[in-house]
Amino acid sequence: MRKFWKVFGWVFLGIFLQFKFNALYGIVFLENLNFHDRSYFVEMNMVPTKESLRILKVKTTVHHSLGSDYFANVYIPKQYKVLNETPYAGAEVVTGYLAYKMNMKRKYRDVLAVNNFIIAPQNITEDITVRPIKVHFENLKQRLHSDETYQISTLKLMTKLEGPELAEATYPQKLGM
């Protein structure tokens, strides 16, 4: 009989702890839903090199996200070739652009990704006018945010990126977003 109560106690403790953590998760979920806005951050900078190659560093963040299924796709104009990544065929097709997938990973309440793209103009002799670099944030159901803040251009073999240090958009939380 003593062994029965010992086993019963351990089983009860396991069930109690499981319930406690699930209830705690529910409280955190509701607190996120009611008190925090969901923010999207895009951060880009370009590292200059002596050649026509440039390293475009793109950082995307979904802050205070409720779900784990967030995806970000970066659309780079077709006038530039990306040497270290292959275009992502699973993204929406935008004319004049090639899509590249960001590897979004969850870290506490945020979903983050950082990619370095080695880019070069397709045709070195031609100048490329100012074109936006597009970033689309999506989940499995819908597009959540689109960003076209950053502009890229090439004049006289000099590729430059224009835009703020950090682009931010904030939306109120909703279930299903």
C-alpha positions in Angstrom: 0.0 0.0 0.0 2.9 2.3 0.8 4.3 1.8 -2.7 0.9 2.7 -4.2 0.8 6.0 -2.5 4.4 6.8 -3.5 3.6 6.1 -7.2 0.3 7.9 -6.9 2.1 10.9 -5.4 4.6 11.1 -8.2 1.9 10.8 -10.9 -0.2 13.5 -9.2 2.9 15.7 -9.0 3.6 15.2 -12.7 0.0 16.0 -13.7 0.0 19.1 -11.4 3.3 20.4 -12.9 2.0 19.8 -16.4 -1.2 21.7 -15.6 0.8 24.5 -13.9 3.0 25.0 -16.9 0.1 24.9 -19.4 -1.8 27.5 -17.3 1.3 29.6 -17.1 1.6 29.4 -20.9 -2.0 30.5 -21.2 -1.4 33.5 -19.0 1.6 34.6 -21.0 -0.4 34.2 -24.2 -3.3 36.3 -22.9 -0.8 38.9 -21.6 0.8 39.1 -25.0 -2.5 39.4 -26.7 -3.9 42.1 -24.5 -0.9 44.3 -23.5 1.7 44.1 -26.3 1.6 45.4 -29.9 3.2 43.2 -32.5 6.1 45.0 -34.2 8.1 44.2 -37.4 11.6 45.4 -37.7 13.8 45.4 -40.8 17.5 46.3 -40.5 19.7 46.5 -43.6 23.2 47.7 -44.1 25.7 47.2 -46.9 29.4 46.5 -46.4 31.5 48.2 -49.1 34.2 46.3 -50.8 36.8 47.4 -53.4 35.3 45.3 -56.2 31.7 45.5 -57.6 30.6 42.9 -55.0 28.8 44.1 -51.9 27.6 42.3 -48.7 24.0 43.1 -47.9 23.2 42.3 -44.3 19.5 41.9 -43.7 18.0 41.4 -40.2 14.3 40.8 -39.7 12.4 40.6 -36.4 8.8 40.0 -35.4 8.6 41.3 -31.8 5.9 40.0 -29.4 4.7 37.3 -31.8 2.0 34.9 -30.7 2.7 32.1 -33.2 5.7 30.2 -34.3 4.9 30.1 -38.0 6.4 33.4 -39.2 8.2 33.6 -42.5 10.1 36.5 -44.1 11.0 36.8 -47.8 13.4 39.3 -49.2 12.9 40.5 -52.8 16.0 41.7 -54.5 15.8 43.3 -58.0 16.7 41.0 -60.9 19.4 43.5 -62.0 21.5 42.1 -59.1 22.7 38.6 -58.7 23.1 37.0 -55.3 26.1 34.8 -55.3 25.7 32.9 -52.0 22.0 32.1 -52.0 19.5 30.5 -54.4 16.2 32.1 -55.1 13.3 30.7 -53.1 10.6 29.3 -55.4 8.0 28.9 -52.7 7.4 32.7 -52.3 4.9 34.9 -54.2 6.3 36.0 -57.6 6.9 39.7 -57.9 7.8 40.9 -61.4 11.3 42.3 -61.6 12.4 40.6 -58.3 13.8 37.4 -57.1 12.7 36.1 -53.6 15.1 34.9 -51.0 14.0 33.1 -47.8 15.0 34.3 -44.4 15.5 31.5 -41.8 13.3 32.8 -39.0 13.9 31.2 -35.6 12.0 31.8 -32.4 13.8 33.4 -29.5 11.6 33.9 -26.4 8.8 36.2 -27.7 10.5 37.2 -30.9 11.1 35.5 -34.2 14.4 36.6 -35.8 16.6 36.0 -38.8 19.9 37.4 -40.1 21.2 36.8 -43.6 24.2 38.1 -45.5 23.7 38.3 -49.2 26.8 38.8 -51.5 25.4 40.8 -54.4 26.8 42.2 -57.6 25.2 43.9 -60.6 24.2 41.6 -63.5 25.7 44.0 -66.0 28.7 46.0 -64.7 28.7 48.5 -67.5 25.1 49.7 -67.0 23.8 52.0 -64.2 20.9 50.7 -62.2 18.3 53.2 -61.1 16.9 53.3 -57.6 14.8 50.2 -56.8 13.2 49.2 -53.5 14.2 46.0 -51.7 11.0 44.4 -50.6 10.5 42.4 -47.4 7.3 40.4 -46.9 6.3 39.0 -43.5 3.8 36.1 -43.6 2.4 33.3 -41.6 0.7 30.1 -43.0 -2.6 32.0 -43.6 -1.8 35.5 -44.8 0.7 38.3 -45.4 1.2 40.3 -42.2 3.4 43.2 -43.3 5.2 44.4 -46.4 8.2 46.7 -46.2 9.8 48.8 -49.1 11.8 51.2 -47.0 15.3 50.4 -48.3 16.4 51.5 -51.8 19.3 50.1 -53.8 21.0 51.6 -56.8 24.3 51.4 -58.8 25.9 54.5 -60.4 29.4 54.4 -61.9 30.2 51.0 -60.5 29.2 52.1 -56.9 26.3 50.2 -55.4 24.7 52.0 -52.4 21.8 51.3 -50.1 19.6 54.1 -48.9 17.2 53.9 -45.9 17.0 54.4 -42.2 19.1 52.4 -39.7 15.9 50.5 -38.6 12.5 50.3 -40.3 9.6 49.6 -37.9 5.9 48.9 -38.2 3.6 48.3 -35.2 0.1 46.6 -35.3 -2.3 45.7 -32.5 -2.4 42.0 -31.6 -5.2 39.9 -32.9 -5.9 36.2 -32.7 -4.9 34.4 -35.9 -2.2 37.0 -36.7 
